[in-house]
Amino acid sequence: MNKPENITIDTIAEKAGTSKMTVSRVLNNHPYVKSKTRSKILSLIKKFKYHPNLTAVNLSRQSSQTIALVIQYEHLFTTYYFTEILQGIEKMVDEYSYNLVILNVTSQEEEDVERITSWYFGKFVKGFLVLAPPQNSVLVKKMREADVPFVLIGASGGFKGSSFVDVENYTGAYKAAKYLIDLGHKHIGFIAGPPERGDAREREAGFRQALADTKIPVAESLVVCGHYKEDLGYQAMLQLLIQPARPTAVFAANDLMAKGAMMAIKESNLQVPKDISLVGFDDIDTAAQLVPPLTTVKQPMFRLGTEAANFLIEHNPEDSKPLHLVLPTELIIRESSSRRWHF
């Protein structure tokens, strides 16, 4: 195996065209950094898989006042989902005068996982917040085995005994599918999230149960995966449109895929909702600005961050029961869905 390039904070600063101080501020979530600069630096950190030297980070402050946010999917850095949750975490970090570092840990290599967990035993951090991990996450498994304090955000199923904050994925998806059924749709497509994600599996289960409860068979040819990404949601919608009997409605398991699906529908000279009704999940910042505005399931992303951070900061995991908090979702009805008339 080739030795990886030695990426330092100087490397990131040079490539971003900024000072080391600015990179340091981004790493420590300092508020006074322009959003464009912050985005550029985070993109470089992700690209070069840079990990901050936590020993140096903590030389001038108490390690017990630092928590780490762990990201295991690189694409999350550029999403509204990440931004909202991060802002919720930052609110609690500021209130408690804590420090926050963000760790991009996409590798499942044993040495990388052990390095992350060693930061807790080295007194560099008090504990970890793990955002939307895959169900087969080696990192989560090792943290649990080593009794490292952590709280999962956006994950519940598959992590028995671990602390988590999540939303009603199953119920929210059920309500979205049932809404389309109540509008008269019987030929409904589904664009699924990544199968290794627990929230994606729960949303698909909710969709399937809503159809089963109303005696509507699921057409497996109308269930395609978009991996929670806009471009793959676009491709998934194109697959649905070439089916012999195209769907009259589509439920996408997140808004990014719904956004991509809407573009595919329009480029195919079809209209939303006249030809195909569309529903998403998340209620991202641009959902209401789409044309037409997107009907979607709203989840409280900001609160996911505040609740998870508050528990990690406030509680001693050795003396506390695991946190199992599931927050409600809400169906937001807009103009991308309409009644299907049968003649």
FENMOCOR-V61838 format. One record per residue. N is the residue number from 1. RES is the residue in one small letter. SS is DSSP state (a for helix, b for strand, c for the rest). Layout:
# FENMOCOR-V61838
n-><N & N>
res-><RES & RES>
ss-><SS & SS>
This chain:
# FENMOCOR-V61838
n-><1 & 2 & 3 & 4 & 5 & 6 & 7 & 8 & 9 & 10 & 11 & 12 & 13 & 14 & 15 & 16 & 17 & 18 & 19 & 20 & 21 & 22 & 23 & 24 & 25 & 26 & 27 & 28 & 29 & 30 & 31 & 32 & 33 & 34 & 35 & 36 & 37 & 38 & 39 & 40 & 41 & 42 & 43 & 44 & 45 & 46 & 47 & 48 & 49 & 50 & 51 & 52 & 53 & 54 & 55 & 56 & 57 & 58 & 59 & 60 & 61 & 62 & 63 & 64 & 65 & 66 & 67 & 68 & 69 & 70 & 71 & 72 & 73 & 74 & 75 & 76 & 77 & 78 & 79 & 80 & 81 & 82 & 83 & 84 & 85 & 86 & 87 & 88 & 89 & 90 & 91 & 92 & 93 & 94 & 95 & 96 & 97 & 98 & 99 & 100 & 101 & 102 & 103 & 104 & 105 & 106 & 107 & 108 & 109 & 110 & 111 & 112 & 113 & 114 & 115 & 116 & 117 & 118 & 119 & 120 & 121 & 122 & 123 & 124 & 125 & 126 & 127 & 128 & 129 & 130 & 131 & 132 & 133 & 134 & 135 & 136 & 137 & 138 & 139 & 140 & 141 & 142 & 143 & 144 & 145 & 146 & 147 & 148 & 149 & 150 & 151 & 152 & 153 & 154 & 155 & 156 & 157 & 158 & 159 & 160 & 161 & 162 & 163 & 164 & 165 & 166 & 167 & 168 & 169 & 170 & 171 & 172 & 173 & 174 & 175 & 176 & 177 & 178 & 179 & 180 & 181 & 182 & 183 & 184 & 185 & 186 & 187 & 188 & 189 & 190 & 191 & 192 & 193 & 194 & 195 & 196 & 197 & 198 & 199 & 200 & 201 & 202 & 203 & 204 & 205 & 206 & 207 & 208 & 209 & 210 & 211 & 212 & 213 & 214 & 215 & 216 & 217 & 218 & 219 & 220 & 221 & 222 & 223 & 224 & 225 & 226 & 227 & 228 & 229 & 230 & 231 & 232 & 233 & 234 & 235 & 236 & 237 & 238 & 239 & 240 & 241 & 242 & 243 & 244 & 245 & 246 & 247 & 248 & 249 & 250 & 251 & 252 & 253 & 254 & 255 & 256 & 257 & 258 & 259 & 260 & 261 & 262 & 263 & 264 & 265 & 266 & 267 & 268 & 269 & 270 & 271 & 272 & 273 & 274 & 275 & 276 & 277 & 278 & 279 & 280 & 281 & 282 & 283 & 284 & 285 & 286 & 287 & 288 & 289 & 290 & 291 & 292 & 293 & 294 & 295 & 296 & 297 & 298 & 299 & 300 & 301 & 302 & 303 & 304 & 305 & 306 & 307 & 308 & 309 & 310 & 311 & 312 & 313 & 314 & 315 & 316 & 317 & 318 & 319 & 320 & 321 & 322 & 323 & 324 & 325 & 326 & 327 & 328 & 329 & 330 & 331 & 332 & 333 & 334 & 335 & 336 & 337 & 338 & 339 & 340 & 341 & 342 & 343>
res-><m & n & k & p & e & n & i & t & i & d & t & i & a & e & k & a & g & t & s & k & m & t & v & s & r & v & l & n & n & h & p & y & v & k & s & k & t & r & s & k & i & l & s & l & i & k & k & f & k & y & h & p & n & l & t & a & v & n & l & s & r & q & s & s & q & t & i & a & l & v & i & q & y & e & h & l & f & t & t & y & y & f & t & e & i & l & q & g & i & e & k & m & v & d & e & y & s & y & n & l & v & i & l & n & v & t & s & q & e & e & e & d & v & e & r & i & t & s & w & y & f & g & k & f & v & k & g & f & l & v & l & a & p & p & q & n & s & v & l & v & k & k & m & r & e & a & d & v & p & f & v & l & i & g & a & s & g & g & f & k & g & s & s & f & v & d & v & e & n & y & t & g & a & y & k & a & a & k & y & l & i & d & l & g & h & k & h & i & g & f & i & a & g & p & p & e & r & g & d & a & r & e & r & e & a & g & f & r & q & a & l & a & d & t & k & i & p & v & a & e & s & l & v & v & c & g & h & y & k & e & d & l & g & y & q & a & m & l & q & l & l & i & q & p & a & r & p & t & a & v & f & a & a & n & d & l & m & a & k & g & a & m & m & a & i & k & e & s & n & l & q & v & p & k & d & i & s & l & v & g & f & d & d & i & d & t & a & a & q & l & v & p & p & l & t & t & v & k & q & p & m & f & r & l & g & t & e & a & a & n & f & l & i & e & h & n & p & e & d & s & k & p & l & h & l & v & l & p & t & e & l & i & i & r & e & s & s & s & r & r & w & h & f>
ss-><c & c & c & c & c & c & c & c & a & a & a & a & a & a & a & a & c & c & c & a & a & a & a & a & a & a & a & c & c & c & c & c & c & c & a & a & a & a & a & a & a & a & a & a & a & a & a & c & c & c & c & c & c & a & a & a & a & c & c & c & c & c & a & a & a & b & b & b & b & b & b & c & c & a & a & a & a & a & c & a & a & a & a & a & a & a & a & a & a & a & a & a & a & a & a & c & c & c & b & b & b & b & b & b & c & c & c & c & c & a & a & a & a & a & a & a & a & a & a & a & a & c & c & c & c & c & b & b & b & b & b & c & c & c & c & c & c & a & a & a & a & a & a & a & a & c & c & c & c & b & b & b & b & c & c & c & c & c & c & c & c & c & b & b & b & b & b & c & a & a & a & a & a & a & a & a & a & a & a & a & a & a & c & c & c & c & c & b & b & b & b & b & c & c & c & c & c & a & a & a & a & a & a & a & a & a & a & a & a & a & a & a & a & c & c & c & c & c & c & a & a & a & b & b & b & c & c & c & c & a & a & a & a & a & a & a & a & a & a & a & a & c & c & c & c & c & c & c & b & b & b & b & c & c & a & a & a & a & a & a & a & a & a & a & a & a & a & c & c & c & c & c & c & c & c & c & b & b & b & b & b & b & c & c & c & c & a & a & a & c & c & c & c & c & b & b & b & b & b & c & a & a & a & a & a & a & a & a & a & a & a & a & a & a & c & c & c & c & c & c & c & c & c & b & b & b & b & c & b & b & b & b & c & c & c & c & c & c & c & c & c & c & c>
